[in-house]
Amino acid sequence: MLHTFVAYVEDLPGVLTRVASLFRRLNININSLTVGRSERPGQSRLTLVCEASAEAGHRIRASLFKLENVVDVDDIAQAPSVTRELALIKVAASPKNRAQIFDLVEVFRARIVDLTSESLMIEMTGVESKIEGLIEVLREDDGRILEICRSGKMTMRRGHHVSSVLKAMGAVDEAPGNAVPVAVGDVAANEPE
Amino acid sequence: MGTKESTQASNAHLTTPTRLTGAEILWATLVGEGVTDVFGYPGGAILPAYDALRKFPIHHVLVRHEQGAAHMADGYARASGKVGVAIATSGPGATNLVTGIATAMLDSIPMVCITGNVPSKVLGTDAFQEVDITGITLPVTKHNFLVSKTEELAGALRQAFQIAQSGRPGPVLVDITKDAQQGTAIFDFEAAKPQPYRPHPMLRVEEAGLLHAAELIRNAKQPVILAGHGVMESGAMEQVRTLAERAQIPVALTLLGLGGFPASHPLNLGMMGMHGEAWVNHAIQEADLLIACGMRFDDRVTGNLATYATKAKKIHIEVDPAEVNKNVKVDVALVGDLRAVLEDLLPRIPGRDGSAWLKTIDASKGAVAVRDIKNLPDSGHLYAAHVVHDLWRATGGNAVVATDVGQHQMWEAQYFHHDQPRSLVTSGGLGTMGFALPAAIGAKIACPEKEVWVIAGDGGFQMTAAELSTIVQEKIKINIAIINNGYLGMVRQWQEFFYERNYAASGMVSPDFVKLADAHGIPGLTVRTRAEVDDAVQQARKADGPFLLNFMVEKEDSVYPMIPAGNSLHEMIRRPGKNPLVESPED
């Protein structure tokens, strides 16, 4: 099954290697990995997606926690969450056929962020399937796609979710009424626009 | 060792912040952490540190190969429970440590390794003797540090000591660039103290789990305690013993668990697994409850997982959450420090009558005992099992024994009965040949009052035999027993059983070990018959300095019983009823 781990790690040299090395050692391919600054000073947040057996989730999470630079790990699994991916797609487009691409971009609610006489660049944010959909349509014309750059998935739990680790660290106040995340119907639990 | 000048002054650094060089900070921090002995080998990138060594009250043991330094630090830690410290230079010095670090990692040994590295401005340029040792050791250390700033050194070292000893212990490496050793910084030992250790967030010992475990123990008819290395790491010897005695539960031990529960205790079954005695493994297969204490269901212990203890409910008390349900699915997981968990659990365990189950196990020993090697007729030939048995008797079982890996290691585990924790120093997880001699040196330095024996095969001994010089230079008393069968014995045994006796590259020519010892100024004897064993052992024990015994044992003897890798625990190869041993022409 597809596992999605969200981890806070110390923002130090070599930390990404330690995380990646754990998956290498388990012979697990990382489908996608995004890392960036987080709301916590000195800590980066990463979203890592990989394919592994259902039982492996517990052990991977436990093993991630064993890395000294890993502060917090959440195994999103089937929990209600929002996942997004960013893609930049450069396509060949002459003044003649631009209009057709503009239409496509409109349909997919993407944006044109760069335009030259021979090409244009599309920026698109969304769930994986939506980005795949745009790429597929663009591919209908051979040779049109010049470059694709995708960020990989970023995931965040829905609702007011605070990890037990954060609580233990006293990093957050546990105010009354901070309930477990609630999925508002199927649409919310899955991937809305 | 040199004179210990300004020892007082160096200790004053611990209380008063002082400007020191990185090299001085290194030693001052070690002193502050309670280190008294280190094992190392100097070289270019660590020379600033060595230059400052004489100012500090630390005894440095000069090894003959850095692998030896790592094994000595490891043996030191295993024998004493303290953190072992190894030190080496950059490049080859650092890579030579790697086998020893991996050995400590697999067996959860607290160890700090210090390496020098090239100056920070040439890091990553393939400078002379530069190697990416933090990259190389990343998968075989619990954590490692690359320190290139003098002011960060004390903090990194103190954190290294904390990490090495906390939770599930393990080796930590601190790589220090040459300029970080040469630069100066204000040394403030107190300020460099790390944050309190963060326990693994997935540790979980819940009331419900304790209640469930207690209920399973109360209701079990055929329970067995499986005790591992964690018993010693957690210091839970007493608690395990109380549990066993109160609930009358027999105890089976892993190789690294030996000594954690006294061998002479009536509830001790002995070692489990691949070379465990038949009744131990049968008891596990027949059990209706396994209480696993600080062990990780290693493949050498379980054999085929599909057929492992299928009738048993399983309670797993373990400090590392990543070990729970890894190999064996358990019914109750109590994830925490073994000693603390048992202290919580014990008040819920009432007395229990286990006599019927104990009688059943006892009855299953009968047929096996007559085929035991100790009961084979004395044909005038020497069996390794006899040597180990006689050595155990002669030392009253009070010695610390360091072994290598292979047949002699299994015979040691079977026939040397360890009553005391930390009295067996052996490489279990990694199975490192060449471990015994340096590990014994480390053990002796840690416990100078103890009688220390090396038991090694002729193959493994030659891997680190250079450390004989270290023994002489350190003027320490270690007795060495070489179990010499002219083969890489366990390899030969596998070839006999599983490769149609194709003894490819397992026959080995060795030097005359007694002459080799003599060249080092160490006296020795070759022993060829059982009748000579006792006298030889006593002569070694009485000698003032180190002594080497070269036991010429049966060449093609095998360790029985044996469960072939991947077989079920009850599918074992037994010692054949008739003596099948091939007589060697030399005998």
Contacts between the chains, C-beta under 8 A, distances in Angstrom:
chain1	res1	chain2	res2	distance
A	13	B	146	7.8
A	14	B	134	7.0
A	14	B	146	7.5
A	17	B	135	7.4
A	17	B	138	6.8
A	18	B	138	6.5
A	21	B	138	5.7
A	21	B	139	6.1
A	25	B	139	5.9
A	55	B	325	7.1
A	58	B	321	7.9
A	58	B	324	7.8
A	58	B	325	6.8
A	59	B	322	5.4
A	59	B	325	7.7
A	59	B	326	6.1
A	61	B	202	7.2
A	62	B	200	7.4
A	62	B	202	5.3
A	62	B	320	7.6
A	62	B	321	4.0
A	62	B	322	3.9
A	62	B	324	7.7
A	63	B	322	4.7
A	65	B	200	5.6
A	65	B	201	5.7
A	65	B	202	6.1
A	65	B	321	7.3
A	66	B	142	7.9
A	66	B	200	6.8
A	66	B	320	7.5
A	66	B	322	6.2
A	67	B	143	7.8
A	68	B	142	7.6
A	68	B	143	4.3
A	68	B	163	6.2
A	72	B	201	7.7
A	164	B	201	6.8
A	165	B	201	4.9
A	168	B	201	7.0
